[in-house]
Amino acid sequence: MSTTSLENKSRWPVWLCWLAMVLDGFDLVVLGTVIPTLIKTQDLGFDAVGATFAATISLVGVGLGALFIAPLSDRFGRRNLLVACVTWFSIFTIAVVFAPNVAVFSIFRLLAGLGLGACLPAALAYMNDYAPAGSAGKSTTRTMTGYHAGAVATAFLALMVIPDWRIMFVVGGIAGFVLVPFLWFKLPETLPAVITLPAVSKPAGKEASKEAAPAVEERASFRDLGRKPYPLVAAGVAIASFMGLLLVYGLNTWLPQLMSSAGYTLTAGLSLLLVLNVGAVVGLVVAGILADKHGTKKIVLLWFALSAVFLAALSVKIQNELLLNAAVFVTGVFVFSSQVLVYAWVSQLFPARLRATALGFAAGVGRLGAILGPAVTGTLVAAGIAYPWGFYVFASAAVLAVAALVLVPQAVTAAAGKRTAVGPS
């Protein structure tokens, strides 16, 4: 196959993985856009407790998908998993429209979350399989701009259709069904599968069985993350991912309600959610460039530290509308790209055969933070103290992420089972 043909073919994975992240971005903010309406109208029997339960249980599904389904792409291929996950998510997103009560609504969200949870790490692993050496930061952050582009589009859609909240889920489900055939027909299997298989020699007799054995041993599993040199690295990035997703989901699920508690209007809260995610897209582009230039560790530590500062600043009510939007925009620049930089770093720290497993582990543990963030904030909302205490909780989470990542090396080599820390390039 010619170089030109390969280059043309490679455009499909870039755009299709980006669009898969758009669907993840939809899920990121859709509950945040409909919760104020559901609580206000008490449709399906929703109140603050019911909304907290729905937000929490849907993220349980996402966490389970990341932990137990995403690693299957290391064994059976990224393409098949992405197709299956997007199809599954789309079915149960449409199903939400027909939910008769809070319980069924929550069950459908749980099931949709299983597909979405596996989609993100599989897509990121796919993109890093194709990424040129030294471009993991840019590749990951560029792909994840889809995540927040989807969030922006969803917040914008909510401004047009709310209080008719069901349209939100109809659009999300249909978008997934439209993407599926493109994934099936245009997405090739990842490069490692193409490169590795022809390289295996096929000697005859007993020698063949001896040569075949290592291929079975190369199958990735979570047990590999517990072997030197990976335990400390896996623990550090998992804690940071936990804190990062606590911020991402806590803010996107409850920001409109937090702002409502602070005295802002519902329209203002939805607009700020849009501004927050526009900031995220800008932050992703800048963070990826800086990470590849100065080293991912330096930038991710700086980004989490600045996130803590700006989140704490939002606990002070800002009367000037322009200044408020600017503060929320800058907060979005640092908060969301901090989490994505963790994924970029994971892609650099672990070898290709462990990449989806490590990303699934980081994302899966991170989803526990995604569950905790909305649950804690929802509890504060129910108690009537969400503002300003919600922002104090978020700022503290960013500080803990910095503490966890300080001890993780810039890079890891697995030669002779020893860990080697490599300074920033």
MODAWO-V134267 format. One record per pair of residues at least 24 apart in sequence whose C-alpha atoms are under 7 Angstrom apart, sorted by sequence separation. I is the first residue (numbers start at 1). J is the second residue. If there is no record, write none. Layout:
I|J ; I|J
This chain:
31|55 ; 88|112 ; 89|113 ; 307|331 ; 89|115 ; 88|115 ; 89|116 ; 307|334 ; 306|334 ; 307|335 ; 86|115 ; 85|115 ; 304|334 ; 85|116 ; 303|334 ; 304|335 ; 85|118 ; 85|119 ; 304|338 ; 303|338 ; 82|119 ; 300|338 ; 82|122 ; 300|341 ; 78|122 ; 296|341 ; 58|106 ; 65|113 ; 70|118 ; 78|126 ; 57|106 ; 61|110 ; 65|114 ; 69|118 ; 70|119 ; 73|122 ; 296|345 ; 60|110 ; 61|111 ; 64|114 ; 65|115 ; 275|325 ; 279|329 ; 283|333 ; 287|337 ; 58|109 ; 59|110 ; 62|113 ; 66|117 ; 70|121 ; 278|329 ; 279|330 ; 282|333 ; 283|334 ; 50|102 ; 54|106 ; 58|110 ; 61|113 ; 62|114 ; 65|117 ; 66|118 ; 70|122 ; 276|328 ; 280|332 ; 57|110 ; 61|114 ; 64|117 ; 65|118 ; 272|325 ; 275|328 ; 276|329 ; 279|332 ; 280|333 ; 284|337 ; 59|113 ; 62|116 ; 63|117 ; 275|329 ; 279|333 ; 283|337 ; 58|113 ; 62|117 ; 66|121 ; 276|331 ; 277|332 ; 44|100 ; 45|101 ; 46|102 ; 272|328 ; 276|332 ; 280|336 ; 44|101 ; 45|102 ; 280|337 ; 44|102 ; 129|190 ; 130|191 ; 129|191 ; 349|411 ; 129|192 ; 349|412 ; 126|190 ; 97|166 ; 97|169 ; 96|169 ; 97|170 ; 315|388 ; 94|169 ; 93|169 ; 94|170 ; 315|391 ; 314|391 ; 93|172 ; 94|173 ; 312|391 ; 93|173 ; 311|391 ; 312|392 ; 91|173 ; 90|173 ; 311|394 ; 312|395 ; 90|174 ; 311|395 ; 90|176 ; 309|395 ; 90|177 ; 308|395 ; 248|336 ; 308|396 ; 87|176 ; 86|176 ; 87|177 ; 308|398 ; 307|398 ; 308|399 ; 24|116 ; 87|180 ; 305|398 ; 86|180 ; 244|338 ; 245|339 ; 304|398 ; 305|399 ; 244|339 ; 83|180 ; 304|401 ; 305|402 ; 241|339 ; 304|402 ; 21|120 ; 83|183 ; 83|184 ; 241|342 ; 301|402 ; 237|342 ; 17|123 ; 79|187 ; 79|188 ; 79|189 ; 78|189 ; 159|270 ; 77|189 ; 78|190 ; 14|127 ; 297|410 ; 155|270 ; 155|273 ; 156|274 ; 155|274 ; 250|370 ; 254|374 ; 241|362 ; 245|366 ; 249|370 ; 253|374 ; 25|147 ; 29|151 ; 33|155 ; 152|274 ; 241|363 ; 245|367 ; 21|144 ; 24|147 ; 25|148 ; 28|151 ; 242|365 ; 243|366 ; 246|369 ; 250|373 ; 22|146 ; 25|149 ; 26|150 ; 30|154 ; 238|362 ; 242|366 ; 245|369 ; 246|370 ; 249|373 ; 250|374 ; 18|143 ; 21|146 ; 22|147 ; 25|150 ; 26|151 ; 29|154 ; 33|158 ; 152|277 ; 237|362 ; 241|366 ; 242|367 ; 245|370 ; 249|374 ; 262|387 ; 17|143 ; 18|144 ; 21|147 ; 25|151 ; 37|163 ; 151|277 ; 152|278 ; 242|368 ; 243|369 ; 246|372 ; 247|373 ; 261|387 ; 19|146 ; 22|149 ; 23|150 ; 238|365 ; 242|369 ; 246|373 ; 250|377 ; 18|146 ; 22|150 ; 26|154 ; 238|366 ; 258|386 ; 148|277 ; 258|387 ; 295|424 ; 294|424 ; 295|425 ; 34|165 ; 294|425 ; 148|280 ; 149|281 ; 148|281 ; 220|353 ; 220|354 ; 222|357 ; 145|281 ; 221|357 ; 220|357 ; 145|284 ; 142|284 ; 141|284 ; 142|285 ; 75|219 ; 141|285 ; 26|172 ; 74|220 ; 141|288 ; 247|394 ; 138|288 ; 137|288 ; 138|289 ; 23|176 ; 137|291 ; 138|292 ; 243|397 ; 137|292 ; 243|398 ; 135|292 ; 134|292 ; 243|401 ; 240|401 ; 239|401 ; 240|404 ; 239|404 ; 240|405 ; 16|183 ; 236|404 ; 237|405 ; 236|405 ; 236|408 ; 12|186 ; 13|187 ; 12|187 ; 233|408 ; 229|414 ; 229|417 ; 228|417 ; 229|418 ; 228|418 ; 229|419 ; 228|419 ; 141|340 ; 137|341 ; 140|344 ; 137|344 ; 136|344 ; 136|347 ; 136|348 ; 128|347 ; 32|252 ; 28|249 ; 32|253 ; 36|257 ; 31|253 ; 32|254 ; 29|252 ; 28|252 ; 29|253 ; 32|256 ; 125|355 ; 125|356 ; 122|356 ; 121|356 ; 33|270 ; 121|359 ; 121|360 ; 121|363 ; 74|353 ; 74|356 ; 73|356 ; 74|357 ; 71|356 ; 70|356 ; 71|357 ; 71|360 ; 70|360 ; 67|360 ; 66|360 ; 67|361 ; 66|363 ; 67|364 ; 66|364 ; 64|364 ; 63|364 ; 63|367 ; 62|367 ; 63|368 ; 59|367 ; 59|370 ; 60|371 ; 59|371 ; 56|371 ; 56|374 ; 55|374 ; 56|375 ; 52|374 ; 52|375 ; 52|378 ; 49|382 ; 48|382
